[in-house]
Amino acid sequence: MMKSGNPVLKPELFSSYRGQLDSSNTMTIGGTVTKSIILLLLVMLTASFTWGLTISNGNPAAASGWMFFGLFGGLIAALVTVFKQEWAGFTAPAYALLEGLFLGGISSMFESQYPGIVIQAMGLTFATCAVMLFAYESGFIKVTDRFRLGVVAATGGIALFYFISIILSFFGMPIAIITGSGPFGILFSVFVCAIAALNLVLDFELIDQGAKRGAPKFMEWYGAFALMVTLVWLYLEILRLLSKLRSNR
């Protein structure tokens, strides 16, 4: 049974629907791609709004209110989508719009410190996605049980580390050797970016299997949402990595 490092994709979401629906009401790869593009455009729409606020005010903190609204609103929309997959047609676009508010705000803060960093991070994110898709489609990367287990374990470890890091930062004890811009901090960011990229391969595999197993049509929205979650994570990690590299110049 297949598992994904992406917590919003679970094998039972697809396998439980096999043979229950006719072909006109089932998930397709093309439909999922279309909905992924729609979500991406929605993210860019609201991101341009919070980005524009900082440009017009000349102050990166001008969009902080919208940014945190998007962060927590997006988290709520994501949780609702995970537990109510059949609502994904409504909650996935809501997640994209809210997440865009956060991404536009946080991106403007990085851009104010390191001009040009956002376009570099975006380019690397899309390039990584394309490379991972090619690697999956060509069979260069095969999703074996061992590969899957390794990526899932690494993703869980990263999530646990970030949780501990946040808790320690509340007590004034940040893990500077990892979160800083020194050699270990840079290597850690490279590792996290690699794991985020490998999660894309697992997501491609599960969406592919969902289409083959006859998942219902609404799972196209859910699959697109899952990909968006991974892409957002990858973009933020690339942004952090580039900022560390820039600070050492």
C-alpha positions, 0 to 999 in steps of 0.5 A: 500500500502506498503512502506519501510524505505529504500528510494530505495524501493518504492511500485510502483516499484513492483505493477505497473508490476503485470501481465505484464510479463510471469514467465520466465521474472519476479523477483524471490526470488532465483534470488535476493538472487544470485544477493545479493551474487554477490554484496556482493562479489564485495564489498569485492573485492574492500574493500580488495584493500583499506584495503591492501593499508593501511596494506602495507603502515602502514598508515590508511590514505594511502587509503583516496583518493580511499575511497572518490572516492568510497564514492562519486562515490557510491552515484552517482551510487546509485542515478542513480540506484534509478531513472533508475531501469532498469539499475540496472544490471549495476549500482548496481554492480558499486555501490558495487565496489565503496562502497567497496572502501569506506568501506575498507578505513573507516574500516581500520581507525577503525581497526587501533584504535580498533584492531579486531573491523572490524571482530566483526562488520562484524559478527554482521551485518551478524548475525543481517541480519540472525536473521531479516530474520528468524523473518520475515519468521517465522512471529515473526515480522509482517509487519503491517501498524503501524510497517511500519509507525514507522520504516519509521518515525524513519528512516526519523528522523535519516536521518534528525538528521545526516543532522543537525549534519553535518551542525553544525559540519561545524560551530564547533558545533558537538552534542557531547552528541549523537555522543560521547562515553558517555551513551547517545551516546551509547544508540543513536547508539543502537537505530540507529542499531535497526532501520537499522535492522528493515529496513531489515524486510521491505526490505524482505517484499517488495522483497517478494511482488515484486516476488509475483506480477510479477516484471520484472527480472531487479528488482532482481538487484534492490532488491539486491541493496536495501538490500546492501544499508541497510546492508552497513548502518547497518555495519557502525552503528555497527562499530560506536557503537563498537568503542564507547564501546571500547573507554570507556574501 
